[in-house]
Amino acid sequence: MYSDSELMNDHIMARAYANIVKAKNETAKSFSFQELQRKSNPIGGATSETELKAKQKVLYGRSAWNLFSTILLSFLICFGFNMLHVDGN
């Protein structure tokens, strides 16, 4: 039988994992060329390949930072929650 703190910890770990998977999926989605072209030029006019590559690098940097910060925040929350529920034994 699980205690309340163990159930809560399992729930928090599951939420953290779900956040990581969500961030990973959003990162993968942001790299599609059609999405990049739509974001860089919503009117549909021609854009140079160099400009598209530059914007792709910016998107890659933002997506990588978002993924890293989501993972870091999730683990910090789990670690903090575990530290609060240490039993002194």
DRENVO-294563 format. One record per atom (N, C-alpha, C): residue number from 1; atom name; x, y, z. Coordinates in Angstrom, 3 decimals, always signed. Layout:
     i   at       east      north         up
   NUM   CA          X          Y          Z
...
//
This chain:
     i   at       east      north         up
     1    N     +0.850     -1.182     +0.000
     1   CA     +0.000     +0.000     +0.000
     1    C     +0.894     +1.243     +0.000
     2    N     +0.535     +2.165     -0.825
     2   CA     +1.303     +3.406     -0.926
     2    C     +0.841     +4.421     +0.113
     3    N     +1.782     +5.182     +0.615
     3   CA     +1.413     +6.285     +1.499
     3    C     +1.015     +7.486     +0.641
     4    N     +0.418     +8.483     +1.266
     4   CA     -0.012     +9.672     +0.530
     4    C     +1.168    +10.388     -0.127
     5    N     +2.292    +10.468     +0.572
     5   CA     +3.444    +11.174     -0.003
     5    C     +4.019    +10.403     -1.187
     6    N     +3.994     +9.069     -1.141
     6   CA     +4.482     +8.281     -2.270
     6    C     +3.576     +8.454     -3.488
     7    N     +2.266     +8.484     -3.253
     7   CA     +1.327     +8.692     -4.348
     7    C     +1.510    +10.085     -4.952
     8    N     +1.691    +11.078     -4.097
     8   CA     +1.891    +12.440     -4.578
     8    C     +3.199    +12.543     -5.363
     9    N     +4.242    +11.888     -4.867
     9   CA     +5.527    +11.900     -5.563
     9    C     +5.406    +11.235     -6.937
    10    N     +4.708    +10.095     -6.998
    10   CA     +4.491     +9.422     -8.282
    10    C     +3.713    +10.318     -9.238
    11    N     +2.722    +11.020     -8.704
    11   CA     +1.913    +11.922     -9.532
    11    C     +2.776    +13.061    -10.078
    12    N     +3.633    +13.629     -9.242
    12   CA     +4.491    +14.736     -9.669
    12    C     +5.501    +14.242    -10.706
    13    N     +6.054    +13.061    -10.500
    13   CA     +7.005    +12.513    -11.477
    13    C     +6.309    +12.268    -12.821
    14    N     +5.074    +11.780    -12.783
    14   CA     +4.329    +11.544    -14.026
    14    C     +4.055    +12.861    -14.743
    15    N     +3.702    +13.907    -14.000
    15   CA     +3.454    +15.220    -14.597
    15    C     +4.751    +15.792    -15.191
    16    N     +5.854    +15.618    -14.481
    16   CA     +7.139    +16.123    -14.980
    16    C     +7.501    +15.411    -16.286
    17    N     +7.291    +14.095    -16.330
    17   CA     +7.587    +13.346    -17.547
    17    C     +6.675    +13.807    -18.689
    18    N     +5.400    +14.043    -18.383
    18   CA     +4.461    +14.520    -19.406
    18    C     +4.898    +15.884    -19.944
    19    N     +5.382    +16.751    -19.070
    19   CA     +5.867    +18.072    -19.515
    19    C     +7.082    +17.933    -20.422
    20    N     +7.975    +17.001    -20.095
    20   CA     +9.162    +16.775    -20.921
    20    C     +8.756    +16.273    -22.299
    21    N     +7.827    +15.326    -22.344
    21   CA     +7.371    +14.777    -23.625
    21    C     +6.681    +15.872    -24.440
    22    N     +5.878    +16.698    -23.785
    22   CA     +5.182    +17.789    -24.484
    22    C     +6.187    +18.775    -25.078
    23    N     +7.196    +19.150    -24.298
    23   CA     +8.214    +20.083    -24.788
    23    C     +8.995    +19.470    -25.949
    24    N     +9.275    +18.174    -25.850
    24   CA    +10.011    +17.484    -26.918
    24    C     +9.188    +17.466    -28.204
    25    N     +7.884    +17.215    -28.093
    25   CA     +7.016    +17.197    -29.267
    25    C     +6.905    +18.586    -29.896
    26    N     +6.806    +19.623    -29.065
    26   CA     +6.733    +20.986    -29.589
    26    C     +8.036    +21.363    -30.285
    27    N     +9.164    +20.892    -29.743
    27   CA    +10.456    +21.168    -30.366
    27    C    +10.528    +20.514    -31.739
    28    N    +10.116    +19.261    -31.819
    28   CA    +10.158    +18.555    -33.101
    28    C     +9.230    +19.212    -34.116
    29    N     +8.062    +19.660    -33.661
    29   CA     +7.101    +20.277    -34.570
    29    C     +7.626    +21.599    -35.121
    30    N     +8.389    +22.329    -34.337
    30   CA     +8.848    +23.651    -34.773
    30    C     +9.913    +23.571    -35.863
    31    N    +10.456    +22.381    -36.117
    31   CA    +11.500    +22.253    -37.121
    31    C    +10.983    +21.927    -38.515
    32    N     +9.699    +21.700    -38.662
    32   CA     +9.216    +21.364    -40.002
    32    C     +9.353    +22.576    -40.916
    33    N     +9.755    +22.329    -42.136
    33   CA    +10.050    +23.412    -43.068
    33    C     +8.807    +24.234    -43.378
    34    N     +7.652    +23.586    -43.552
    34   CA     +6.432    +24.319    -43.861
    34    C     +6.059    +25.250    -42.706
    35    N     +6.204    +24.764    -41.488
    35   CA     +5.908    +25.593    -40.322
    35    C     +6.879    +26.776    -40.255
    36    N     +8.139    +26.512    -40.539
    36   CA     +9.148    +27.575    -40.545
    36    C     +8.824    +28.618    -41.614
    37    N     +8.456    +28.157    -42.793
    37   CA     +8.140    +29.081    -43.877
    37    C     +6.898    +29.905    -43.537
    38    N     +5.900    +29.274    -42.933
    38   CA     +4.672    +29.993    -42.550
    38    C     +4.970    +31.041    -41.487
    39    N     +5.811    +30.684    -40.507
    39   CA     +6.143    +31.623    -39.446
    39    C     +6.995    +32.775    -39.968
    40    N     +7.898    +32.477    -40.892
    40   CA     +8.811    +33.517    -41.359
    40    C     +8.155    +34.444    -42.368
    41    N     +7.168    +33.954    -43.091
    41   CA     +6.530    +34.772    -44.125
    41    C     +5.062    +34.380    -44.252
    42    N     +4.190    +34.869    -43.363
    42   CA     +2.805    +34.429    -43.367
    42    C     +2.027    +34.841    -44.620
    43    N     +2.494    +35.848    -45.356
    43   CA     +1.771    +36.300    -46.550
    43    C     +1.981    +35.322    -47.701
    44    N     +3.081    +34.620    -47.717
    44   CA     +3.327    +33.625    -48.746
    44    C     +4.253    +34.095    -49.853
    45    N     +4.899    +35.236    -49.698
    45   CA     +5.849    +35.720    -50.704
    45    C     +7.150    +34.934    -50.629
    46    N     +8.015    +35.163    -51.557
    46   CA     +9.280    +34.436    -51.603
    46    C    +10.242    +34.957    -50.537
    47    N    +10.961    +34.030    -49.895
    47   CA    +11.991    +34.400    -48.920
    47    C    +13.277    +33.712    -49.344
    48    N    +14.386    +34.321    -49.077
    48   CA    +15.658    +33.724    -49.483
    48    C    +15.997    +32.532    -48.589
    49    N    +16.771    +31.632    -49.121
    49   CA    +17.175    +30.444    -48.371
    49    C    +18.048    +30.832    -47.175
    50    N    +18.885    +31.845    -47.353
    50   CA    +19.754    +32.311    -46.262
    50    C    +18.922    +32.839    -45.103
    51    N    +17.882    +33.614    -45.445
    51   CA    +17.012    +34.163    -44.402
    51    C    +16.273    +33.043    -43.665
    52    N    +15.811    +32.039    -44.408
    52   CA    +15.136    +30.907    -43.773
    52    C    +16.081    +30.157    -42.843
    53    N    +17.331    +29.971    -43.268
    53   CA    +18.301    +29.277    -42.420
    53    C    +18.595    +30.075    -41.159
    54    N    +18.687    +31.404    -41.288
    54   CA    +18.939    +32.247    -40.116
    54    C    +17.778    +32.148    -39.129
    55    N    +16.554    +32.173    -39.659
    55   CA    +15.389    +32.077    -38.775
    55    C    +15.293    +30.683    -38.151
    56    N    +15.720    +29.666    -38.900
    56   CA    +15.708    +28.313    -38.361
    56    C    +16.689    +28.193    -37.198
    57    N    +17.844    +28.857    -37.288
    57   CA    +18.806    +28.832    -36.187
    57    C    +18.231    +29.495    -34.948
    58    N    +17.499    +30.593    -35.129
    58   CA    +16.863    +31.275    -33.995
    58    C    +15.819    +30.364    -33.365
    59    N    +14.997    +29.735    -34.209
    59   CA    +13.982    +28.813    -33.690
    59    C    +14.624    +27.636    -32.960
    60    N    +15.726    +27.121    -33.514
    60   CA    +16.417    +26.001    -32.880
    60    C    +16.931    +26.407    -31.504
    61    N    +17.530    +27.588    -31.403
    61   CA    +18.042    +28.057    -30.116
    61    C    +16.935    +28.221    -29.090
    62    N    +15.817    +28.809    -29.510
    62   CA    +14.695    +28.988    -28.580
    62    C    +14.113    +27.639    -28.160
    63    N    +13.942    +26.732    -29.123
    63   CA    +13.363    +25.433    -28.812
    63    C    +14.272    +24.631    -27.887
    64    N    +15.563    +24.688    -28.146
    64   CA    +16.513    +23.961    -27.296
    64    C    +16.488    +24.525    -25.878
    65    N    +16.444    +25.844    -25.756
    65   CA    +16.389    +26.460    -24.426
    65    C    +15.090    +26.094    -23.714
    66    N    +13.957    +26.114    -24.440
    66   CA    +12.674    +25.747    -23.829
    66    C    +12.690    +24.306    -23.341
    67    N    +13.240    +23.406    -24.129
    67   CA    +13.313    +22.002    -23.731
    67    C    +14.210    +21.844    -22.508
    68    N    +15.381    +22.464    -22.527
    68   CA    +16.308    +22.374    -21.404
    68    C    +15.701    +22.958    -20.128
    69    N    +15.087    +24.125    -20.237
    69   CA    +14.525    +24.759    -19.036
    69    C    +13.341    +23.962    -18.490
    70    N    +12.551    +23.346    -19.355
    70   CA    +11.428    +22.516    -18.896
    70    C    +11.939    +21.300    -18.134
    71    N    +12.961    +20.640    -18.670
    71   CA    +13.532    +19.475    -17.999
    71    C    +14.141    +19.874    -16.657
    72    N    +14.911    +20.954    -16.658
    72   CA    +15.541    +21.419    -15.424
    72    C    +14.506    +21.787    -14.374
    73    N    +13.493    +22.529    -14.767
    73   CA    +12.452    +22.931    -13.822
    73    C    +11.700    +21.718    -13.277
    74    N    +11.414    +20.756    -14.123
    74   CA    +10.706    +19.553    -13.674
    74    C    +11.514    +18.798    -12.615
    75    N    +12.808    +18.635    -12.865
    75   CA    +13.630    +17.921    -11.894
    75    C    +13.826    +18.721    -10.607
    76    N    +13.933    +20.034    -10.726
    76   CA    +14.057    +20.851     -9.516
    76    C    +12.797    +20.777     -8.662
    77    N    +11.644    +20.774     -9.304
    77   CA    +10.387    +20.655     -8.567
    77    C    +10.317    +19.300     -7.873
    78    N    +10.653    +18.236     -8.585
    78   CA    +10.623    +16.895     -7.980
    78    C    +11.622    +16.790     -6.835
    79    N    +12.824    +17.317     -7.021
    79   CA    +13.839    +17.280     -5.968
    79    C    +13.373    +18.073     -4.756
    80    N    +12.810    +19.253     -4.979
    80   CA    +12.299    +20.071     -3.870
    80    C    +11.177    +19.380     -3.132
    81    N    +10.288    +18.739     -3.874
    81   CA     +9.179    +18.023     -3.239
    81    C     +9.705    +16.856     -2.404
    82    N    +10.702    +16.145     -2.924
    82   CA    +11.292    +15.034     -2.171
    82    C    +11.978    +15.534     -0.907
    83    N    +12.628    +16.680     -0.969
    83   CA    +13.309    +17.225     +0.217
    83    C    +12.306    +17.634     +1.292
    84    N    +11.121    +18.055     +0.887
    84   CA    +10.101    +18.440     +1.859
    84    C     +9.548    +17.232     +2.609
    85    N     +9.558    +16.083     +1.965
    85   CA     +8.947    +14.891     +2.551
    85    C     +9.967    +13.885     +3.079
    86    N    +11.120    +14.355     +3.455
    86   CA    +12.114    +13.459     +4.056
    86    C    +11.675    +13.167     +5.479
    87    N    +11.643    +11.898     +5.856
    87   CA    +11.173    +11.497     +7.195
    87    C    +12.250    +11.605     +8.251
    88    N    +13.196    +11.984     +8.454
    88   CA    +14.204    +12.066     +9.459
    88    C    +14.813    +10.741     +9.863
    89    N    +14.430     +9.634     +9.284
    89   CA    +14.981     +8.327     +9.682
    89    C    +16.193     +8.004     +8.853
//
